[in-house]
Amino acid sequence: MAKLYFRYGAMGCGKTALLLQVAFNYQERGMKAIVMKPEVDTKAGTKLQTRIGLEKDTDYLIKKKDHLYEVIHEKFSDADCILIDEAQFLTRDQVNDLVKVVVKLDIVVMCYGLRTDFLTNGFEGATRLLEVANNIEELKTICKCGKKALYNARFIDGKIVTKGESVVIDNDSRVTYVAMCPKCYYEEIDKK
């Protein structure tokens, strides 16, 4: 029986690298793994790209208005697995569609993404995945102090920011994100 998986973690924990490894494993065994990401993630164009240099073309860019059950049923019903990167950018309805893909089409769906934005607010897609996924796994990374990083701090020109749009893709060289433990996160904010 297929399941819906959600693997989440702070930036830099290896989510995309793990997704690409899973895709490779499926393909190496002669199985069909479909790789998708929301089109709002413009960081590498139509590719998935890791910080360590791994990359792969996506099979499908998810549009905000897409009904994922229909898309997968019409285009990818022969898939053994659907792999979705940056799943935090999915809508609630799109996550509900993924539940239907698992149940009605019996296709494994693995989603990878952030749990919260730079202000520690939950993303719509991630929140729904935490509510309905069959299997939830936290992928860990460390803060500069060595403790487990939970937060994704946004910096502009080297200074932490605590206001702004929830989604700003780091194509702009002035914008960077740093995974931090709660203590270091609030210490950085207090420096402002």
N, C-alpha and C positions, 0 to 999 in steps of 0.2 A: 504494500500500500504506500502510495506517495505521501510526502509530508511537505509542509511549508517551514523553512528554516530562516531564522534571522540571526546573523552574526554581526555584532556591532562592537564598536570600540572607538577610542579617541583617534584623532588624526595620527598617522604614522605607525599604527599598530599592525599594518600588513593586510588589511582587508582586501584590497585589489589584488595583491600578490597571491593571496590564498584563493581568491576567485579564479585567477588565471591557472593556478595549479590544479584546481578541481576541473576546469574546462579541459586542460591537457589530459588529465587522468581519464575522463569520459571518452575523449577522442582517441586516445591511445588504445582503448578497449573496443574501438569500432562503434561507439555509441555517439548519439547526436546531442551535443550541449549547445544551447543557444545563449549567446551573450548579449545582454541589453543594458542600457543606462538611460536615465532621463536626459532629454536634449538640453535641459537647463544647465547641465554640467558641460560647459564648453572648454574646459581646461585643456583637453587633448583632441579637440575636434570630435571626430566620430570614433576615436580609439579609446581604449582603456589604457592608462599609462600609470605605472607605479613610480614611486620615488626612487627605486633602485634600478630603474631602466627597463623593466619588462613592459611589453605592450602588445596589444591585440586589437584588431578591428572589431567593432561591435557588429552584431547581426541585425540589430534594430535599435533605433533611438526612440525612446518613449516620449510622446507628446503629452502635454498636460490634459488634453481632452480625450486621449485614447481610452477606450474600453479594453482593458488588457485581456479579459476572457475572450472577446471577439477576435482580437489581433492574434492571440496564440492559437485559438481554435482554427482560424482561417489560414494562417501562414506557417504555424509551427506545431501542428497537432501530432506530427511524427517524432517530436523531440523526446529524448529520454530525461532531459533536465533543462530547466530555464535558470540562468544565472543573471542576477540583476545587481549591478553596482550602483552606489549612491542612492540606495533605496529610501533614504530619508526624504528625498524629493518627490516620492510618489504621493498621490492623493489617498485619502481614506477609501474612496470608491475603488481605486486601482488595487489597493491591498485586498479589499473584499473580492475583487475579480480574481486575484491570485489564489485565494482560498477555493474559489470555484474551479480554477484550473487543476488544483490538487485533487479535489473531490470528484469532479465530473470527468476530467480528462486523464486522471491518474498519472500526472506528470510531476516529478519532483521540482520544487521551486526553492532556490537558495538566494536569499537577499542579503546584501552586505551594505552597511552604512553607519552613519553617525546616529547616536541617540539624541543628542542635544546640539543646539547652536552655540555661538560664542557667548551668549548670555545665560546659558544653561537651561534654555527653554526647549521643550520637546518639539521635534519636527513632526508634522502631521503623519507622514508615512511611517516613521519609526515608532511613533506612539501606537498606531494601529497594529503594526507588526508585533509589538510587545504584548498587545492584547490578544492576538489571534494565532500567532505562530505555534506550530506543534513543538518546535525545538528552538530554544533561544540560547545563544552562546556569546559570552563576552570575550573579545580578543583584547589582550592587554598590551600596553606599552608603558614606558616609564617617563616620569618627569625629570627635569634637569637635576633634581635633588635625589633621585633614585627611587622615590615612592611611585606607586601606581598612578598614572595619569588618568583623570576622568573628564577633564574639561578641555575645550578647544578655544584657547584664547586667540582673539584677533588683534593683530598689530598693524598699524598704518605708520609708515616711516619710522618703525622701531618703537612706537608708543602704543600701549594697550588701549583699546577702545571699548566703551561700554554703551555705545549708542549706535544705531544704524540699522539698515535692512538685515533681516535674518540671513539672507543668501547673498553673498558676494564671492564669486569664484575668483581664486587667486591667480588670474591671468595678469593682473596689474602687479608689477614688480614692487610697488609700494605696500601691497597687502600681503601679509604672511600670517600663518596660523601656527600656533605652538601648543602641543599637548602638555597639560599641566595638572599637577595634583591640586586639590582644593586649597591647601595652605599656600602654595606658591602663587596660585591664581589670585587669591584675595590680597596677598602681600603686594603683588604687582599692581593691582587696582589701587591699593592704599598709597602707592608712590605717586599717583597722579596729582 
